[in-house]
Every structure is written in structure tokens, then in C-alpha cells.
Amino acid sequence: MPEFLETTVDKFTFKVATDRFYTREGVWATPLPEGEGAGVRVRVGLSDFLQQRSGDIAFAEVKPEGTALAAGDEVAAIETIKVNIALGSPVNGKVIEVNPDMELKPEVINQDPYEAGWLATIEATDWETDRAQLLDPQAYFVVMKAEAEEEAKKL
Amino acid sequence: MNESRQRVVIVPCSGIGKTYGSVSREAAYEVTEDLRPDTAALVPLSLLVLGDEQARAAVAGSQAITIDGCKLACATKMVKESGGEVAKDYAVLDVYRRYKQFKPQGIAELNAGGQQLAQALAQEIAQDVDGLVGQDAAPYMAPLPHEGGQHG
């Protein structure tokens, strides 16, 4: 189980897992333990803040296995009760695994965004370079908190 | 009204300004006014929240079908809180997952997709109502609040 940075804004509590890296948009990436093959396997998903802000997820369509992605390319599209969002890949690589839960119970993203609610595993072509472009948990926490506070002002 | 006739109460979400709440209410109106007016009746969630005695009695004396607009599931909770039996609970989001072609939008006025989703949900509920009144549900059904009145 990951450890979390946590903040409460208005009545909402947001967690940032400290064992992974983030895009500014709130897509996380974490390398899996070394397996066979040349590339690093990187699992990706939504941050707690992103899933809470987006609302209950109706559908999640993840790019199929074998899809080649450049960082920023759409790795998944989610439809919630509020919005439709295209999620950019945090890494360059190829989709090698899609979470089977996305097909029938995408609500798992809302229930457990950092574990069971992962979207896909990507075989990253250059994880070290990609990682340097991502935010560490502390940096994302600052970005996320500022966004959350901005959102709260609109309520 | 024949008070001995079996009726099922339909309790939709009261979320005003929410698309899924509007779908839930449209479906409830469709069932109670058009599809099964003789065997289903709407009980407004707002009356249960306010503790309206007639509404509580109606729920407590009948089998209920609830339609929740979000995961807070207020309709289901309030029916249980009021002593009612939830025979079937629907979440609009789950219904939408089954009818992906009907994307609901709009609040005060649902778009075509929202109307179609409400109709699809209403058809499912109507079948449930038939099944429930076909069983030995409740021998006596309490008077329903605001019988023949306006939408709550």
C-alpha cells in the first residue's frame, strides 16, 4: 500500500500517493518491478484529485494493447457524469496491458484510483527521460492543492 | 382510489439541477402517469425528507422502487429510513452504462438522449412493478400523498 500526502479543501479530502510520478493534469505513472524484456513496464492511472473532480465515471475507454504512444498522446478517454476527458500518456511507449475492469466496472477508478483503478501498463521506451518530465509527488501535491483551492472558490 | 389494490411506490432522486436527477424523475413520471398508473405511484423524496406523515405511511405500507441520481443514494436511504422495503433500487449511472447510446444532457430540460434513457429506465421499472404486484406484496396499501396532484 502506498503512503499518501493528504489535504482537505472545503469538504473534500485529496490524497497523493508518494510512490509514483505525475503529469500536471493528474495522470500518474509508476514503474512495475523489473520483468523480462527490454523496456520498463509503467503502470498509469488517475490521481485521486482528478477522479474526484471528474465525478462518477460511466465509461473508460483505454487504447488497446499494441498501441504505440508518444508522451501526451491519448491513452484513455473517460466519460463521467460531468465531463468527457482525454487522458494523455505520461510516457512514450506501447500499451501492453489494459485493466480488464475498465470494460465492465470503470467505477473502480473512483473507488481505488491508485491501486485497482489503474488504466493500463505501458512498456516505456525511455522511462528515465520520461520520468524527468514528470512531477514528483511533492510537486504534484502543490499543483493539485492549488487547483483544488481554486475549484473551491467557485462553489 | 381503491385502497386495497396493490401498488408499488416509486421514489426518484430529488436532485434539482442535476442531469441524472432529472432522468430519475422523468422515468418516475413515465411509469406512474403513463405506463402503470394503476399499480405504481410516485412518492416525492422531498416529502420523506420533510417527514410528511402521509408520505412515510405510503412508503412504509408498500414495496418501493427507488431511483438514485448519484452514489449518495438518498432515495434508497430515505425509503429505508421511513420504514419502507426497497424492492429494487436503480442508479441512473448504472442504467446509462446499459444504454450507452442515450447520453443524457441538460438539466431543466433533458436532451433527446436523456428522454430516451428515462423511457428505457421506465420500461424496466414497469416490468418490475408488474412482477411485484403479481406477487403477494402487501395486502393493504396506504393512501398515497397528494393523490392525483402535481409532480413533487
Contacts between the chains, C-beta under 8 A, distances in Angstrom:
chain1	res1	chain2	res2	distance
A	56	B	70	6.7
A	56	B	71	6.1
A	56	B	93	5.5
A	58	B	93	5.8
A	58	B	96	5.7
A	58	B	97	6.0
A	59	B	97	7.1
A	59	B	100	6.8
A	81	B	19	7.1
A	81	B	20	5.9
A	81	B	70	7.3
A	81	B	93	6.3
A	107	B	93	7.9
